[in-house]
Amino acid sequence: MRTIGRTLLYIVLTLTALALTACSNTNTTQESGTEASVTETKGEPATRVVKDTFGEVTIPAEPKNMLVLSPSYAENMIEIGVIPNAVTLVKEIEPEYRPKLFNEHQVKMIQVEQYEDNFELLIEESPDLIIAQGAAIDAKKYEALSKIAPTVAVDAGITIEEYVPALGKLFGKEKEAELALQKYSDKIEDTKQKLHNSIGDAKILVIRVEQKQYRVLGQEKDSPGSDMLYHKLGLNIPTKLKDNHDWFTPISLEVLPELDADYIFVEQRQMQNYSSEQSMKDLESSPLWQGMDAVKKGHVYPLKTADFVVGEGLIGYPLFMDYLVEKLVK
């Protein structure tokens, strides 16, 4: 009897243990089933919600095919440790260093037409996230892009100091953005000191040679070139242009003798399907141009649109500053 009793007790305990195990497995299966169901329902990787110029947008937590619509954004993202998968650009106007940078980091370059939108081309790339400049996109374009992939129109101004921190926040790279901007600021201060020690109060003129006209750079703040030259570096503009706070202003060659420039940078306008060769020849052959003191002294230097307008960035602007030092510091 005692043996039978022990046997029955063993059977009961075994059945109880099996029941508990089954119950435990059932709970685990149910919990796992809930998680799997949610993932399957979503049909996509984990997401997060961010705010941009147009409101809130749900984006992949870890994008696999991120497309950036601004080469300068892509450049600065790389500098803070965020590598996009692809970037759109206009080959003819890009500064030389930038394609090399993108190739080095295996960023696919998608060539587009200047000032034209090609949504079909973007669809072919199958991005899972699009990054755009909030300051350079309207609601209609944003809507069209959002139909291709979740689109973030970065809510920031047009200067490096404004949009780099915004990019840092978007990608959790706040510290990296801060360090990159500090390095950039230090470069500006160092360059400013070198230039002022070398040329003092000398006046700097930038003349743009276009297809059918000439324009001079003014002192518009936060615009490419003018902000760097006349605000950040504190260089002086010719007296006649002191009150010119526009970016570029048309001039006639007859005005040239009135511009007391000590150094002149000549930008032969660079665009897609565009040539300013004849205007350049007309300028160089003009007696008015040849009579300017800076020209007679050989203080005239070429300036590429790509380098001081398109090439604004944490890499591009330091290179532009190096060019200024190369030409002006003797």
C-alpha positions as CSV (number, residue, x, y, z in Angstrom):
1,M,0.0,0.0,0.0
2,R,2.8,2.4,0.9
3,T,4.4,1.7,-2.5
4,I,1.1,2.3,-4.3
5,G,0.6,5.5,-2.3
6,R,4.1,6.8,-3.3
7,T,3.4,5.9,-6.9
8,L,0.1,7.9,-6.9
9,L,1.9,10.8,-5.2
10,Y,4.6,10.8,-7.8
11,I,2.0,10.7,-10.6
12,V,0.1,13.6,-9.1
13,L,3.3,15.7,-8.6
14,T,4.4,15.0,-12.2
15,L,1.0,16.0,-13.6
16,T,1.0,19.1,-11.5
17,A,4.5,20.1,-12.8
18,L,3.5,19.4,-16.4
19,A,0.4,21.5,-15.9
20,L,2.4,24.4,-14.5
21,T,4.9,24.1,-17.3
22,A,2.2,24.1,-19.9
23,C,0.6,27.1,-18.2
24,S,3.9,29.0,-18.2
25,N,4.5,28.1,-21.9
26,T,1.0,29.3,-22.7
27,N,1.6,32.6,-21.1
28,T,5.0,33.0,-22.8
29,T,3.4,32.1,-26.1
30,Q,0.6,34.5,-25.6
31,E,3.0,37.3,-24.7
32,S,5.3,36.6,-27.7
33,G,2.2,36.2,-29.9
34,T,1.1,39.8,-28.9
35,E,4.5,41.3,-29.8
36,A,4.6,39.4,-33.1
37,S,1.1,40.4,-33.9
38,V,1.9,44.1,-33.3
39,T,5.1,43.8,-35.5
40,E,3.2,41.9,-38.2
41,T,0.4,44.5,-38.1
42,K,2.8,47.3,-38.5
43,G,4.6,45.4,-41.2
44,E,7.7,47.6,-40.7
45,P,10.6,48.2,-38.3
46,A,10.2,50.3,-35.1
47,T,9.3,53.9,-35.7
48,R,9.5,57.2,-33.8
49,V,7.7,60.5,-34.1
50,V,9.6,63.7,-34.8
51,K,8.5,67.3,-35.4
52,D,9.4,69.2,-38.5
53,T,8.3,72.4,-40.3
54,F,4.9,71.0,-41.1
55,G,4.1,69.2,-37.9
56,E,4.7,65.6,-36.6
57,V,5.9,62.8,-38.8
58,T,6.5,59.2,-38.1
59,I,9.9,57.9,-39.3
60,P,11.9,54.7,-39.1
61,A,13.9,54.5,-35.9
62,E,16.7,53.0,-37.9
63,P,16.3,54.0,-41.6
64,K,17.9,51.7,-44.1
65,N,17.7,53.9,-47.2
66,M,17.9,57.5,-46.2
67,L,17.8,60.1,-49.0
68,V,18.9,63.7,-48.4
69,L,17.8,66.4,-50.8
70,S,20.5,68.9,-49.9
71,P,24.2,68.2,-50.5
72,S,25.2,70.7,-47.8
73,Y,22.9,68.9,-45.3
74,A,24.5,65.6,-46.3
75,E,27.9,67.1,-45.9
76,N,27.1,68.4,-42.4
77,M,25.4,65.2,-41.4
78,I,28.5,63.2,-42.3
79,E,30.5,65.6,-40.1
80,I,28.4,64.8,-37.1
81,G,28.5,61.1,-37.7
82,V,25.3,60.5,-39.6
83,I,25.9,58.8,-43.0
84,P,23.0,59.1,-45.4
85,N,22.5,56.4,-48.1
86,A,21.9,58.8,-51.0
87,V,21.9,62.5,-51.8
88,T,20.5,64.5,-54.8
89,L,22.9,67.0,-56.4
90,V,23.5,69.0,-59.5
91,K,26.9,67.7,-60.8
92,E,27.8,70.9,-62.7
93,I,27.7,73.2,-59.6
94,E,29.1,71.0,-56.9
95,P,32.5,71.9,-55.3
96,E,35.3,69.5,-56.1
97,Y,35.6,68.1,-52.5
98,R,32.0,67.1,-52.1
99,P,31.7,64.1,-54.5
100,K,35.0,62.8,-53.1
101,L,33.5,63.1,-49.6
102,F,30.3,61.2,-50.7
103,N,32.3,58.5,-52.4
104,E,34.5,58.0,-49.4
105,H,31.4,57.4,-47.2
106,Q,29.6,55.3,-49.9
107,V,26.8,57.8,-50.3
108,K,25.0,57.3,-53.6
109,M,24.9,60.5,-55.7
110,I,21.7,61.0,-57.6
111,Q,22.1,63.6,-60.3
112,V,19.1,66.0,-60.8
113,E,18.4,69.0,-63.0
114,Q,18.9,72.4,-61.4
115,Y,15.7,74.1,-60.2
116,E,13.6,71.1,-61.3
117,D,11.7,68.4,-59.3
118,N,11.9,64.8,-60.5
119,F,9.7,62.8,-58.2
120,E,9.8,59.8,-60.5
121,L,13.5,59.6,-60.0
122,L,13.1,59.7,-56.3
123,I,10.5,56.9,-56.4
124,E,13.0,54.7,-58.2
125,E,15.4,55.0,-55.3
126,S,12.8,53.6,-52.8
127,P,13.9,55.6,-49.8
128,D,12.4,54.8,-46.4
129,L,13.2,58.4,-45.1
130,I,13.7,61.7,-46.9
131,I,15.5,64.7,-45.3
132,A,14.7,68.1,-46.8
133,Q,15.5,71.7,-45.8
134,G,12.4,73.2,-44.1
135,A,13.4,76.7,-45.2
136,A,13.5,75.6,-48.9
137,I,10.4,73.5,-49.3
138,D,6.7,74.4,-49.6
139,A,3.6,72.5,-48.5
140,K,2.8,71.2,-52.0
141,K,6.3,69.7,-52.5
142,Y,6.3,68.3,-49.0
143,E,3.1,66.5,-49.7
144,A,4.4,65.0,-52.9
145,L,7.6,63.8,-51.1
146,S,5.6,62.4,-48.2
147,K,3.8,60.1,-50.7
148,I,7.2,58.6,-51.6
149,A,8.5,58.1,-48.1
150,P,8.2,59.7,-44.6
151,T,9.7,63.2,-45.1
152,V,11.3,65.4,-42.5
153,A,11.5,69.1,-43.5
154,V,14.1,70.1,-40.9
155,D,12.6,73.1,-39.0
156,A,15.7,75.4,-38.9
157,G,17.1,78.5,-40.5
158,I,19.5,78.6,-43.4
159,T,22.7,79.1,-41.6
160,I,25.1,76.4,-40.4
161,E,24.6,77.6,-36.8
162,E,20.9,77.0,-37.1
163,Y,20.5,73.8,-38.9
164,V,23.4,71.7,-37.7
165,P,22.0,71.7,-34.1
166,A,18.6,70.7,-35.6
167,L,20.2,67.8,-37.4
168,G,22.0,66.8,-34.3
169,K,18.8,66.7,-32.3
170,L,17.0,64.8,-35.1
171,F,19.6,62.0,-35.1
172,G,20.6,62.1,-31.4
173,K,24.0,63.6,-32.2
174,E,23.7,66.8,-30.1
175,K,27.1,66.5,-28.7
176,E,28.8,65.8,-32.0
177,A,27.0,68.8,-33.5
178,E,28.1,71.1,-30.7
179,L,31.8,70.0,-31.1
180,A,31.6,70.4,-34.9
181,L,30.3,73.9,-34.5
182,Q,32.9,74.8,-32.0
183,K,35.6,73.7,-34.3
184,Y,34.0,75.7,-37.1
185,S,33.8,78.8,-34.9
186,D,37.5,78.4,-33.9
187,K,38.4,78.3,-37.6
188,I,36.5,81.5,-38.2
189,E,38.3,83.3,-35.4
190,D,41.7,82.0,-36.5
191,T,41.1,83.1,-40.1
192,K,39.7,86.5,-39.0
193,Q,42.9,87.2,-37.0
194,K,45.2,86.1,-39.9
195,L,43.3,88.3,-42.4
196,H,43.2,91.4,-40.3
197,N,46.9,91.1,-39.3
198,S,47.7,90.9,-43.0
199,I,45.4,93.3,-44.8
200,G,44.0,95.5,-42.0
201,D,41.2,97.7,-43.3
202,A,41.6,96.8,-46.9
203,K,38.4,96.7,-48.9
204,I,37.2,93.5,-50.6
205,L,35.0,93.4,-53.6
206,V,33.2,90.4,-55.1
207,I,31.9,90.8,-58.6
208,R,29.7,88.2,-60.2
209,V,30.0,87.8,-64.0
210,E,26.7,86.6,-65.4
211,Q,25.5,85.8,-68.9
212,K,24.0,89.2,-69.6
213,Q,25.0,91.4,-66.6
214,Y,27.4,92.0,-63.7
215,R,26.5,92.1,-60.1
216,V,28.4,92.9,-56.9
217,L,28.1,91.2,-53.6
218,G,26.5,93.2,-50.8
219,Q,26.3,92.7,-47.0
220,E,23.2,90.7,-46.7
221,K,23.4,88.8,-43.4
222,D,23.1,85.0,-43.4
223,S,23.5,84.7,-47.1
224,P,26.3,82.6,-48.7
225,G,29.5,84.5,-49.2
226,S,28.3,87.9,-47.8
227,D,27.7,86.6,-44.3
228,M,31.1,84.9,-44.2
229,L,33.1,87.8,-45.7
230,Y,31.5,90.9,-44.2
231,H,30.0,89.6,-41.0
232,K,31.8,86.5,-39.6
233,L,35.3,87.6,-40.9
234,G,34.6,91.3,-40.6
235,L,36.2,92.3,-43.9
236,N,35.5,95.7,-45.3
237,I,33.4,96.4,-48.4
238,P,34.1,99.2,-50.9
239,T,32.8,102.6,-49.7
240,K,30.2,103.0,-52.4
241,L,28.6,99.6,-51.3
242,K,28.6,100.4,-47.5
243,D,24.8,100.8,-47.5
244,N,24.2,97.8,-49.8
245,H,22.5,95.1,-47.6
246,D,21.2,93.0,-50.5
247,W,22.9,89.8,-51.5
248,F,23.8,90.7,-55.1
249,T,23.1,94.0,-56.9
250,P,23.4,94.6,-60.7
251,I,25.9,97.2,-61.8
252,S,27.2,98.6,-65.1
253,L,30.9,98.6,-66.0
254,E,30.8,102.4,-65.8
255,V,30.5,102.2,-62.0
256,L,33.8,100.2,-61.6
257,P,36.1,103.3,-61.2
258,E,33.9,104.4,-58.3
259,L,34.6,101.2,-56.3
260,D,37.7,101.7,-54.1
261,A,38.5,98.0,-53.9
262,D,41.9,96.9,-52.7
263,Y,41.3,93.2,-53.6
264,I,38.8,91.8,-56.0
265,F,37.3,88.3,-56.2
266,V,35.7,87.5,-59.6
267,E,33.0,84.9,-59.6
268,Q,32.2,83.7,-63.1
269,R,28.7,82.5,-62.6
270,Q,28.4,78.7,-62.6
271,M,25.1,77.1,-63.4
272,Q,23.7,74.1,-65.4
273,N,23.4,74.7,-69.1
274,Y,24.8,78.2,-68.7
275,S,27.8,80.2,-69.9
276,S,29.2,83.6,-69.0
277,E,32.3,83.3,-71.1
278,Q,31.5,86.3,-73.3
279,S,30.7,88.5,-70.3
280,M,34.0,87.5,-68.8
281,K,35.9,88.5,-71.9
282,D,34.1,91.8,-72.1
283,L,35.0,92.6,-68.5
284,E,38.7,91.7,-68.9
285,S,39.0,93.8,-72.1
286,S,37.2,96.8,-70.6
287,P,39.5,99.9,-70.0
288,L,37.3,100.7,-67.0
289,W,38.2,97.3,-65.5
290,Q,41.9,97.6,-66.5
291,G,42.1,101.0,-64.9
292,M,41.1,99.8,-61.4
293,D,44.0,100.0,-58.9
294,A,43.4,96.4,-57.7
295,V,43.5,95.1,-61.2
296,K,46.7,97.1,-62.0
297,K,48.4,95.7,-58.8
298,G,47.4,92.1,-59.7
299,H,45.1,91.8,-56.7
300,V,42.4,90.0,-58.6
301,Y,41.5,86.4,-57.8
302,P,39.0,83.9,-59.3
303,L,36.2,82.6,-57.2
304,K,34.0,79.6,-58.0
305,T,30.3,79.7,-57.3
306,A,30.6,76.1,-56.1
307,D,33.1,77.1,-53.4
308,F,31.5,80.1,-51.7
309,V,27.8,79.7,-52.5
310,V,27.1,76.0,-53.0
311,G,29.9,74.8,-50.8
312,E,28.6,76.2,-47.6
313,G,29.2,73.6,-44.9
314,L,31.4,72.4,-42.1
315,I,33.9,71.2,-44.6
316,G,33.4,73.6,-47.5
317,Y,33.6,76.9,-45.6
318,P,36.9,76.1,-43.9
319,L,38.2,75.3,-47.4
320,F,36.9,78.7,-48.6
321,M,38.6,80.4,-45.6
322,D,41.9,78.6,-46.5
323,Y,41.6,80.0,-50.0
324,L,41.1,83.6,-48.6
325,V,44.2,83.2,-46.5
326,E,46.2,81.8,-49.4
327,K,45.4,84.8,-51.5
328,L,45.3,87.7,-49.0
329,V,47.9,86.7,-46.4
330,K,51.4,87.4,-47.6
